[in-house]
């Protein structure tokens, strides 16, 4: 005798066969893929698309991060080098203050030699001394600084009240054209001197043309002011007055080339001061897929903009493509399996129709068709498990290959790839669990009930053995001493309910599950109570729906069919199942299991 749900299907099919139109509708419904099939395909494809997209985004983010770090390293190199140059200017100011008299040409030359700027401060063109000269003291100034050279005079002429001529610069051999140049004659130089005087801090000028540079390249000056602090000897100036500057000229091209190098750098740099380029090594045409970034740098009163680009940081999206291909392949296998099942359904209903028209045994025909469908489902599931196991095996090989690499830098770069491989393995294992659950769900009701008379102790032992939980987690109490029911089906239901209670508990160390069994005239009542977090009241109605889980998709390890499977098994024997929250905390699932009078097979459990 067939289960209740299948008997209803036979009765419905027989009624539809009575008329051609009604029979055609039933045939169409059996021939098409159902909601469950499309849901499985949708879950597989959405999961694949999401995993591929996440993998691609992670690869792009990793490439962006590596590029940004390379760009920031280049900027930090320039910042560090400029701070080192300021140290040289501070040393010059200290030397001026420490001298018992105003420095002479020979003393400044000795200081520069001791500083060893070419070895200690590569990139600096020289280090010089600028003196603040009131216009009414110009003649005395010229007389003083003409004593140890053939000719000296500040130049060019201008209308400012104070002159700022360069009196010394070393090495003088390559900077001789700068001797006597007055900072006040030109706006960029003069603004920097004024800013240094007001702030008392080191300043750099806007881009300028150096007088000692005969190739027309862009440069700038760095100036450190010094004042009459009451400890500077032989300076005829009021206390606190600006006495002059220690300065250094820079050729921007030589400075950046010397600072950044090229051998180990994978980025191209353009350094802008406002609208003017101090340094530019960008190619004439930017390669598609190149990355670029602009990093501002506040440095000694100016804002420099480092425009960095590179085509040597491509995003490694191969993993995303592999995930997409594998996912599409799994979806295709699922579709083929479902189409095959639909074809079997069509054949089954066609066979039923023919047998009905010939007044054959409709029940026997349906049983035969269901057996064929079950065989096909088993065979198809085995075919589907094979590529899944292959995927899991491939991920294990990839992990072993990565672990065997001895190059730590390569291993570090492959860390994101290893994470994606782990994700593929987890998704493949979850897909295999989903296939198993779908197969179990599809098989519900395919076999007749097999009644057994079993004592309560044997039932409790069978349930505990099927769940396999640590001692102290599960407690089973039974009021009836003997029960007569389908043992395998009730164990399947209780196993799903107990497993669901344990999985959704907040702490597996504290989980407690209690199962109580009692009876009335028509039913056995099985109550499964846990001490977990309970269910949001808004989700109680949907708790038994297929593919429902109250955990985020990335955390759940289930197929989402556990409670749906328990409900279907219960209803296949004419029972019912409900779930509710316990007032003291936790969840209570109650199963009403009918006392059957079927007698197909009766066995007494030992």
Secondary structure as UniProt FT lines:
FT   HELIX           4..17
FT   HELIX           20..31
FT   HELIX           35..98
FT   HELIX           105..115
FT   HELIX           117..120
FT   TURN            122..123
FT   STRAND          127..134
FT   HELIX           135..137
FT   HELIX           138..145
FT   TURN            146..148
FT   STRAND          162..170
FT   HELIX           172..174
FT   HELIX           176..178
FT   TURN            179..180
FT   STRAND          181..182
FT   HELIX           183..185
FT   HELIX           187..199
FT   STRAND          203..204
FT   STRAND          208..209
FT   TURN            211..212
FT   STRAND          218..227
FT   TURN            233..234
FT   TURN            239..240
FT   STRAND          242..251
FT   HELIX           252..260
FT   TURN            263..264
FT   STRAND          268..273
FT   TURN            274..275
FT   STRAND          276..280
FT   TURN            288..289
FT   STRAND          291..299
FT   TURN            300..301
FT   STRAND          302..310
FT   HELIX           318..357
FT   TURN            358..359
FT   HELIX           362..403
FT   HELIX           408..413
FT   HELIX           415..443
FT   TURN            444..445
FT   STRAND          451..455
FT   HELIX           456..467
FT   TURN            471..473
FT   STRAND          474..478
FT   STRAND          482..486
FT   HELIX           487..503
FT   TURN            508..509
FT   STRAND          513..519
FT   STRAND          523..530
FT   HELIX           537..542
FT   TURN            543..544
FT   TURN            546..547
FT   TURN            553..555
FT   HELIX           562..572
FT   TURN            573..574
FT   STRAND          576..581
FT   TURN            583..584
FT   STRAND          587..594
FT   STRAND          603..604
//
